[in-house]
Amino acid sequence: MRFETAVIQKIQITSDVISIRFNRPEGFDFTAGQYMFIKLKSGGKQLEKHFTISSSPTELDYIAMTKKLTGHEFANALAALKEGDKVTINAPFGDFMFNGEYDKIGMLSGGIGITPLRSIIRYCTDKKIGTNIALLYSNSSENDIAFKNEFEEMQRQNKNLKVVNTITHPGKEWKGLTGRIDKEMVQKEIPDHMERVFYISGPPKMVDAMVSILKELNVPGKQIKQEYFPGY
């Protein structure tokens, strides 16, 4: 489904991550975790890339994407968008999605790879789906945790949601877990890992490392879903 839409809001998520909300056309539907292609004009050129829909199907007034500002051409073009600017969106795509079909899911993510998982978690929380969700989320510093306050609020709303942050370069005030997600961390924080379907999203090296950890823990391949995030 291809359509033209317009920017309605830009939200600063962290110092180098922004969310952009676009008008959601009537009748447009998607499943939590899917992605879209965005085409826009910049410097006389047409640019097109794919991005996760970071909003949930339950958020009816807008479609959102969330992007780390990397300094690359497309990231700069997104950062320059203003309210009312038009873009073309082609969506939905992808099978890294969740619609309430599993009783227990595990999530392993790093950095901006959190976006499809935010969509899934928001969907489950809004719909009051009984799926038990355990998320391990790795970032460089506490200030890099995208949607930190929102995840804390959703944990208060959703008794089936557990979010655990780990920081690789913690400041003096950080009281949580430190270091990259490893086998021991998964075993401790998600002790029932064999009972869960895992959603892994993030940079390619991180995703491959997480898949290896789960295989070491004898989680069957059919219980592992993965989504790679390019660095543009």
FIFI-115569 format. One record per residue: x, y, z of N, C-alpha, C in turn; residue in one letter. Coordinates in steps of 0.05 Angstrom, whole numbers, plus 5000, padded with zeros to 4 digits. Example, Ala and Ser with C-alpha at 12.3 -4.5 7.8 and 13.67 -1.06 7.14 Angstrom:
2
526448865156524649105156526449345156A525749555142527349795143525850015157S
end
This chain:
232
501749765000500050005000501850255000M501650414979503350654977501550894979R502451084995500851324999502651565006F501651805001503052045010501952135037E503652215054502852315080504652545088T504152655112505552895120506552875149A508753005155509753015182507853165200V507053055223505453195242506853265268I509053115274510553175298513353045297Q515253185309517953065313518553065343K519452845354519952815382522852735387I524252875404526952805411526852585432Q527852345425527652115443530152105462I532552135450534952165465536552385450T539052435458540552655446540952615416S541052365407541552315378539452125366D537152105378534951935367532452105366V531152105343528552245340526352055330I523952115338521551985327520152185309S519252095286517652265269514952135265I512852285270510152195267508952305242R507652125226506252205202503252155205F501652295190498852245189498351955181N496551815195495851545188493351545172R493451455147491151465129488951275140P486551345135484251175143484450905128E484150695143484250425130486950305129G489050455136491750335135492150165160F492949915155493349725178496049585175D497049495197499549345198499649185223F501549005226501948845249504448945264T504348955291506549045307509148905299A511249055294513848945287514548975257G512649055241513149075212514549335205Q515349365179516849605171515549725146Y516649965139515550115116517950235101M517450295076519350455060518450745060F520450925064519851205064521451335041I520051475024521251625002520951915006K523152075003522952365007524952494988L524552754984526352914968528353054985K530853064976532953204991535153294971S535553554970537653664953537153594923G534653584915533953524888534053224881G534553054901534652764896532252634910K531452404899529452234912530952024928Q530452004954531651814972529551624982L530251364985528351174996529850965013E528850915037529950715055527650585070K528250355082526150225099526750265129H524650295144524850335173522550195187F523050095211520949975227518850185233T516350095233514150255244514350235274I515350445287515750435316513250475332S511150575319508550605333507150335333S505050315348503450075350500950095333S499749875324497249885310495050015326P495350015353493350135371493550445371T495650555361495950845360494850945333E492351015333490751045309491251305294L492251515308492451775296494951825280D496851645282499451695269500951435263Y502851455245504851245240507551365248I509151235264511651345272514051175264A516251305259518751165256520751305274M522751155284524651265303527451205292T529151405292531751385278534051505294K536251365294538751475305539951665284K540751895293541852095274544852035270L545351885249548051785244549851975228T548652185216550152355199550252275170G549052035164548851945137546752105122H546752085095545052255078542152225086E541151985088538251955094537552055122F539251995141538852095169538652395169A540452525155540452815154537852925141N536952785120534452865106532052845125A532052625141529852595160529952815182L532352875191532653075212531753345202A531953395176531253655165528253685160A526753465162523853475157522453665177L520453805168518953985185516053905185K514554005204511653945205510354035179E508753855168507453915143508853815118G511453745121512953645098511753375089D511753335063510553085051512652875046K511852625051513552395044511652185032V512851995018511351765008512151515024T510151375033510551125049509450885034I510950675033510050415022510150215044N507850095052507849915075505149765075A505049545092507049445110508649215097P511049165108512648935100513848795124F514748555120516248405141514648205156G516047995166514747785182515947775210D517447985218518348005246516148145262F514047995268511648125278510347945299M508648075315507247925336504348025338F502547835340499647895341498247745363N499847685384498647555407498647245406G500247135388500046845383501746675402E503446795419505146635438504446715466Y504646515484504146565513506446715526D508946655517511346775528513246855506K514247095507516347175488518647305503I521047265492523447405502524447595481G525547815490526548015471529448095479M531248095459533948175463534548395442L535548625452535848845433538149025442S539049185423541049385429540549635413G540949875425540750125412538050165398G538150265373535750335358534250085349I535449855352534049605346531549565363G531149735383528849705400526149765386I526249905363523750015352521549805346T522149575333519849385330518849275356P520649255375519849145401518149345417L518749605413517049805425514249785414R513949735388511349705375509849465386S511249245390510049005400509149035429I510949155445510349195474508049385478I507949605463505749795464503149655456R503249495435500849355425499749175447Y501549015459500648825480499548965504C500849185511499949335535497249465530T496949595506494349725500492049535497D492649305485490549105480490048925505K491748955525491648785549491848495542K493648435524494248155516495848025539I495247785545496347655568499147535564G500347575541503047465535505047575555T506647395567508847475585511247555568N512247805573514447915557516847975575I519147875568521647945582523548065562A524348315566526148465549528848515562L530948445549533648525556534648725536L535248975545535849195526538649315533Y540449305514543249395519543749665505S545049845520545850105509548550185520N549750385508552350485517552150625544S550250815546549950965571546950985578S546351065602543651095611542151295594E543551495585542251705568541551605540N542551375532542051255506539551075506D538351025529536050845530533650975517I532850875494530550985480527950885494A526051065496523451005508523550915537F525651005551526150915579523650975596K522751215596520451285614517951145605N517551115579515150975569515150685578E517550555576517650275585517150245615F518050435630517550435659514550455665E513250635650510350675653508850425644E509650305622508250065612508649835631M510949815645511249605666509249645688Q508549895695506549945716503749865706R503249895680500649835669500349535663Q502549405657502549125646504048945665N502648785681503948605700505448385686K505048345660506348135645508948225631N509748475637512048595623514348635643L516748535635519248575650521248695631K522348935637524349065622526849085638V529048975628531648995642533649135623V534749355633536749505618539549435627N541449415608544249375616545849585600T547949695614549449915603552449835601I553549885578556349805573558350005583T557550265585559350475596557850635617H557350505640555650625661556950875674P555251065681556151285698556151215727G557051395744557251345772554451295785K552351415773549751395785548151145777E549250995757547750765747547750535767W545350435773545050215793544249955781K543749945755542849705742545049525732G544349345713546249155702548249305684L550649195682552749305665553849085647T554949185624556148995605554148915583G555248785563553648685541551948455550R549748405535548148175541549747925535I549947745555551447495551549747255561D550947025559549446775565548546785594K550246865612549646865641547347065647E547347285633545247485637542547385628M542447245605540047125596539046915615V540846745624540046535643538846645669Q540046865679539146985704536547135701K536347305680534047485677531647345663E532247145647530047005633530446705638I530146615663530746335670528946135655P526646215646524846035631525246065601D527746125592528246185564527345955545H527445715554526645495537523745495530M522145645545519245655541518345885524E520346055515519646305501520346295472R518846455457519646525429521146785431V523546795420525247035422525147215397F525047475402525247675382527847825387Y529647815367532247945370532548155348I533148405356533548615337535648805345S537348895326539549075331541549065309G543949165314546149155294546748865287P547548805262547948525254549848365272P552048475281553848325298552548255325K551048445336549648385361547548175357M546048185335543947985331545147705328V547347685312548647425309549647325336D550747505353551747415379549447315396A547147445395544847365411543747095402M543747045376542846795365544746575375V547346625375549246425384548846365414S548246565430547746525458545346345462I543146405448540746235451541245945442L542845915421543445645412545145495433K546945645446548545525468546745435491E544545575494542645515515540545315506L540945205482539244995470536345085464N536045355460533445455450533145365421V530945225414530645135386530545365366P531645315343531645525322528945625315G526945455317524145535310523045735330K524445765353523545965373525146215372Q526646265350528346505348527546655323I526846905327526347085304528347315306K529347405283531347615283530947825262Q531848065269531548295250534148455252E535448495229537948645228537448935222Y538949105236538649395232541149505219F540849605194543149725180543949995193P546250095188547250325202546850595188G545150605167544750855153543051055169Y
end
